[in-house]
Amino acid sequence: MTRHREVQPAAGESYLHRRNQLFSARAKAPTHHELAPRKARTLAQTGVPAVGGQMRVLKRPLPRYNQTPVPVRSGRYTHRSGLLWKVFGIFALLVLVALGSNFALTSSAFRVAQVSVVGTHNDILVRNIQHMGMQGQNIFLIDVVALTQRIDMLPMVASVDLEKQWPNQLQVSVTERTPVLLWQTSHGTYSVDQHGIVIAPADETTGANALMTVVDGRNQGKTAGGKGTVIHPGVQLNA
């Protein structure tokens, strides 16, 4: 049996085959003069409605950018600023207090210019109170309690109340002891109240002429040169 041998195509035939395929592909491709079909522009592109109908505009999603979060400002700066303002406010307040205190303690507007005594018509008692050195003192520095005790120790005074009247006056309200009799000794005659307190000498007591006089009999029988009972305003007589 005879076998047929495969015949290999010659090189020239292979070249011709490839050239024919290339020409066929070029023939099918459109030429430069053939234009692709035009698409009507949209209303958004031209501002004029398209002849062939409007085209649906496809909304393209905006590109997403990586948003970096804004860092929260630390409260350290705010806290420090608030602390500085507090310190400044305290310092300003201290300065104002110092200036106000200096003005109050040194200004002549707050020095006692008048001392009014009410509740008595005894000129001697009024003068004694007014000459206790209150005038000219700073009204802020006057110790009301101590001054009240000093006035209350006066023999003519039964009770006293002292009041500051701003900016530079004092008012002293006194209740005077009421004499009920005169007590006569070898050293003098004195007015005495109902509690046996010696008030003042008879010549300094208002209305002394209308009072009954009691003679101290303890002075009787004293030898010449002997001393009798000595009394003075402010003491209390023993029964």
Kinemage of the C-alpha trace (Angstrom):
@kinemage 1
@onewidth
@group {chain A} dominant
@subgroup {mainchain}
@vectorlist {calphas} color= white
{ca met a 1} P 0.000 0.000 0.000
{ca thr a 2} L 1.326 3.329 -0.984
{ca arg a 3} L 1.391 6.160 1.731
{ca his a 4} L 0.772 9.728 0.691
{ca arg a 5} L 3.344 12.164 1.953
{ca glu a 6} L 2.179 15.513 3.426
{ca val a 7} L 3.269 18.351 1.253
{ca gln a 8} L 4.530 21.389 3.239
{ca pro a 9} L 3.433 24.731 1.771
{ca ala a 10} L 6.146 26.731 0.258
{ca ala a 11} L 7.362 29.933 1.873
{ca gly a 12} L 5.901 32.016 -0.896
{ca glu a 13} L 2.444 30.656 -0.395
{ca ser a 14} L 2.564 31.445 3.357
{ca tyr a 15} L 3.499 35.032 2.659
{ca leu a 16} L 0.662 35.430 0.164
{ca his a 17} L -1.821 34.035 2.668
{ca arg a 18} L -0.838 36.521 5.343
{ca arg a 19} L -0.994 39.443 2.930
{ca asn a 20} L -4.476 38.506 1.824
{ca gln a 21} L -5.653 38.410 5.450
{ca leu a 22} L -4.216 41.890 6.069
{ca phe a 23} L -5.936 43.324 2.980
{ca ser a 24} L -9.228 41.780 4.043
{ca ala a 25} L -8.992 43.373 7.495
{ca arg a 26} L -8.234 46.787 6.013
{ca ala a 27} L -11.141 46.504 3.607
{ca lys a 28} L -13.547 45.886 6.483
{ca ala a 29} L -12.255 48.849 8.592
{ca pro a 30} L -13.953 52.251 7.972
{ca thr a 31} L -12.001 54.832 6.007
{ca his a 32} L -11.102 58.272 7.295
{ca his a 33} L -13.964 59.783 5.325
{ca glu a 34} L -16.541 57.624 7.023
{ca leu a 35} L -17.638 59.318 10.232
{ca ala a 36} L -19.047 57.556 13.239
{ca pro a 37} L -22.698 58.226 13.960
{ca arg a 38} L -23.222 61.363 16.004
{ca lys a 39} L -24.992 61.419 19.304
{ca ala a 40} L -27.236 64.257 20.216
{ca arg a 41} L -25.916 66.480 22.968
{ca thr a 42} L -27.863 66.817 26.140
{ca leu a 43} L -29.700 69.885 27.398
{ca ala a 44} L -27.193 70.260 30.188
{ca gln a 45} L -24.305 70.396 27.684
{ca thr a 46} L -25.726 72.814 25.104
{ca gly a 47} L -28.617 74.601 26.790
{ca val a 48} L -30.797 73.678 23.793
{ca pro a 49} L -33.118 70.651 23.730
{ca ala a 50} L -31.794 67.851 21.520
{ca val a 51} L -33.627 67.136 18.230
{ca gly a 52} L -33.682 63.430 18.705
{ca gly a 53} L -34.837 63.570 22.282
{ca gln a 54} L -33.050 64.189 25.491
{ca met a 55} L -30.516 61.746 26.734
{ca arg a 56} L -30.521 60.555 30.264
{ca val a 57} L -27.708 62.106 32.153
{ca leu a 58} L -25.797 59.624 34.144
{ca lys a 59} L -24.659 61.060 37.413
{ca arg a 60} L -21.192 59.976 38.131
{ca pro a 61} L -20.410 59.580 41.778
{ca leu a 62} L -18.013 62.159 43.107
{ca pro a 63} L -14.613 60.871 43.942
{ca arg a 64} L -14.233 60.030 47.557
{ca tyr a 65} L -11.464 61.706 49.383
{ca asn a 66} L -10.008 60.340 52.531
{ca gln a 67} L -11.261 62.773 55.132
{ca thr a 68} L -8.815 63.343 57.899
{ca pro a 69} L -10.662 63.985 61.183
{ca val a 70} L -9.946 67.362 62.750
{ca pro a 71} L -8.123 66.746 65.996
{ca val a 72} L -9.946 67.967 69.070
{ca arg a 73} L -8.099 70.838 70.668
{ca ser a 74} L -6.716 69.948 74.015
{ca gly a 75} L -8.310 71.675 77.009
{ca arg a 76} L -4.915 72.383 78.518
{ca tyr a 77} L -4.636 75.773 76.812
{ca thr a 78} L -8.185 76.755 77.771
{ca his a 79} L -7.624 75.675 81.364
{ca arg a 80} L -4.387 77.633 81.538
{ca ser a 81} L -6.041 80.747 80.113
{ca gly a 82} L -8.895 80.494 82.625
{ca leu a 83} L -6.431 80.069 85.484
{ca leu a 84} L -4.522 83.180 84.415
{ca trp a 85} L -7.734 85.203 84.351
{ca lys a 86} L -8.632 83.976 87.841
{ca val a 87} L -5.210 84.943 89.175
{ca phe a 88} L -5.482 88.352 87.527
{ca gly a 89} L -8.968 88.885 88.981
{ca ile a 90} L -7.824 87.958 92.496
{ca phe a 91} L -4.824 90.279 92.208
{ca ala a 92} L -7.005 93.156 90.986
{ca leu a 93} L -9.432 92.554 93.853
{ca leu a 94} L -6.623 92.614 96.408
{ca val a 95} L -5.328 95.885 94.958
{ca leu a 96} L -8.784 97.451 95.197
{ca val a 97} L -9.190 96.258 98.788
{ca ala a 98} L -5.784 97.662 99.723
{ca leu a 99} L -6.547 101.025 98.134
{ca gly a 100} L -9.984 101.166 99.767
{ca ser a 101} L -8.581 100.271 103.187
{ca asn a 102} L -5.856 102.877 102.912
{ca phe a 103} L -8.402 105.532 101.969
{ca ala a 104} L -10.750 104.538 104.799
{ca leu a 105} L -8.001 104.591 107.438
{ca thr a 106} L -6.229 107.763 106.350
{ca ser a 107} L -8.934 110.001 104.938
{ca ser a 108} L -10.123 112.861 107.127
{ca ala a 109} L -13.670 112.131 105.982
{ca phe a 110} L -13.813 109.214 108.441
{ca arg a 111} L -12.387 110.994 111.487
{ca val a 112} L -14.890 111.627 114.281
{ca ala a 113} L -15.875 115.274 114.168
{ca gln a 114} L -18.824 115.299 116.572
{ca val a 115} L -19.893 113.338 119.678
{ca ser a 116} L -23.563 113.769 120.556
{ca val a 117} L -24.734 112.928 124.084
{ca val a 118} L -28.448 112.334 124.539
{ca gly a 119} L -30.523 111.304 127.544
{ca thr a 120} L -29.160 113.854 130.016
{ca his a 121} L -29.070 117.593 130.590
{ca asn a 122} L -26.192 117.453 133.046
{ca asp a 123} L -23.491 119.628 131.520
{ca ile a 124} L -20.797 118.100 133.700
{ca leu a 125} L -21.649 114.577 132.496
{ca val a 126} L -21.804 115.702 128.874
{ca arg a 127} L -18.381 117.333 129.118
{ca asn a 128} L -16.884 114.267 130.797
{ca ile a 129} L -18.086 112.048 127.942
{ca gln a 130} L -17.060 114.412 125.163
{ca his a 131} L -13.548 114.759 126.581
{ca met a 132} L -12.731 111.062 126.504
{ca gly a 133} L -10.630 111.495 123.370
{ca met a 134} L -13.117 110.199 120.806
{ca gln a 135} L -12.994 113.228 118.542
{ca gly a 136} L -10.361 113.061 115.806
{ca gln a 137} L -10.098 109.272 115.869
{ca asn a 138} L -10.812 107.164 112.807
{ca ile a 139} L -14.341 105.862 113.098
{ca phe a 140} L -13.274 102.427 111.818
{ca leu a 141} L -10.718 102.074 114.625
{ca ile a 142} L -12.967 103.027 117.532
{ca asp a 143} L -13.610 100.094 119.872
{ca val a 144} L -17.276 100.508 120.721
{ca val a 145} L -17.252 97.870 123.477
{ca ala a 146} L -14.250 99.311 125.301
{ca leu a 147} L -15.534 102.863 124.997
{ca thr a 148} L -18.963 101.840 126.282
{ca gln a 149} L -17.357 100.260 129.350
{ca arg a 150} L -15.399 103.448 130.058
{ca ile a 151} L -18.527 105.577 129.935
{ca asp a 152} L -20.471 103.072 132.029
{ca met a 153} L -17.870 103.409 134.803
{ca leu a 154} L -18.771 107.070 135.296
{ca pro a 155} L -20.607 107.402 138.664
{ca met a 156} L -23.396 109.491 137.136
{ca val a 157} L -24.223 106.894 134.458
{ca ala a 158} L -26.653 104.049 135.103
{ca ser a 159} L -26.500 102.634 131.552
{ca val a 160} L -25.092 103.688 128.196
{ca asp a 161} L -25.393 102.826 124.529
{ca leu a 162} L -22.927 104.022 121.883
{ca glu a 163} L -23.680 104.112 118.165
{ca lys a 164} L -21.587 105.067 115.136
{ca gln a 165} L -23.196 107.464 112.695
{ca trp a 166} L -21.356 107.353 109.390
{ca pro a 167} L -19.178 108.786 108.211
{ca asn a 168} L -17.788 110.834 111.128
{ca gln a 169} L -20.157 111.059 114.113
{ca leu a 170} L -20.827 109.200 117.371
{ca gln a 171} L -24.013 109.232 119.404
{ca val a 172} L -23.941 108.351 123.111
{ca ser a 173} L -27.277 107.568 124.737
{ca val a 174} L -27.020 107.584 128.543
{ca thr a 175} L -29.384 106.922 131.390
{ca glu a 176} L -28.358 109.043 134.361
{ca arg a 177} L -28.512 107.851 137.938
{ca thr a 178} L -31.331 109.455 139.914
{ca pro a 179} L -30.335 110.783 143.377
{ca val a 180} L -32.733 110.051 146.221
{ca leu a 181} L -30.863 111.662 149.139
{ca leu a 182} L -27.740 113.483 150.220
{ca trp a 183} L -25.156 111.733 152.341
{ca gln a 184} L -23.248 114.073 154.644
{ca thr a 185} L -19.859 113.214 156.095
{ca ser a 186} L -17.085 115.179 157.691
{ca his a 187} L -15.391 115.331 154.280
{ca gly a 188} L -18.373 116.521 152.272
{ca thr a 189} L -21.918 115.899 151.148
{ca tyr a 190} L -22.732 113.622 148.200
{ca ser a 191} L -25.827 112.556 146.337
{ca val a 192} L -26.752 108.864 146.520
{ca asp a 193} L -29.139 106.775 144.388
{ca gln a 194} L -31.569 104.089 145.541
{ca his a 195} L -28.883 101.378 145.366
{ca gly a 196} L -26.539 103.272 147.678
{ca ile a 197} L -24.161 104.313 144.886
{ca val a 198} L -22.483 107.650 145.532
{ca ile a 199} L -23.208 109.783 142.470
{ca ala a 200} L -21.482 113.143 142.824
{ca pro a 201} L -20.827 115.999 145.255
{ca ala a 202} L -23.970 117.871 146.231
{ca asp a 203} L -22.852 121.022 144.445
{ca glu a 204} L -22.633 119.040 141.164
{ca thr a 205} L -26.044 117.398 141.579
{ca thr a 206} L -29.059 118.917 139.854
{ca gly a 207} L -31.945 119.525 142.307
{ca ala a 208} L -29.828 118.811 145.390
{ca asn a 209} L -31.728 121.432 147.428
{ca ala a 210} L -34.889 119.340 147.219
{ca leu a 211} L -33.259 116.168 148.583
{ca met a 212} L -33.252 114.946 152.162
{ca thr a 213} L -29.877 115.018 153.910
{ca val a 214} L -28.639 112.060 155.931
{ca val a 215} L -25.751 112.609 158.361
{ca asp a 216} L -23.253 109.792 158.692
{ca gly a 217} L -23.239 109.133 162.481
{ca arg a 218} L -20.213 106.903 162.240
{ca asn a 219} L -18.071 109.999 162.336
{ca gln a 220} L -19.261 110.893 165.834
{ca gly a 221} L -16.918 110.167 168.728
{ca lys a 222} L -13.777 110.456 166.673
{ca thr a 223} L -10.934 112.066 168.544
{ca ala a 224} L -9.369 115.222 167.344
{ca gly a 225} L -7.281 114.503 164.385
{ca gly a 226} L -9.054 111.202 163.831
{ca lys a 227} L -10.246 110.386 160.354
{ca gly a 228} L -13.913 109.826 159.662
{ca thr a 229} L -15.483 107.739 156.903
{ca val a 230} L -14.091 108.730 153.504
{ca ile a 231} L -16.401 108.308 150.529
{ca his a 232} L -16.153 109.337 146.879
{ca pro a 233} L -18.306 109.086 143.763
{ca gly a 234} L -18.668 105.546 142.482
{ca val a 235} L -18.512 103.657 145.778
{ca gln a 236} L -21.466 101.888 147.328
{ca leu a 237} L -22.444 102.693 150.895
{ca asn a 238} L -22.868 99.833 153.321
{ca ala a 239} L -26.191 99.665 155.109
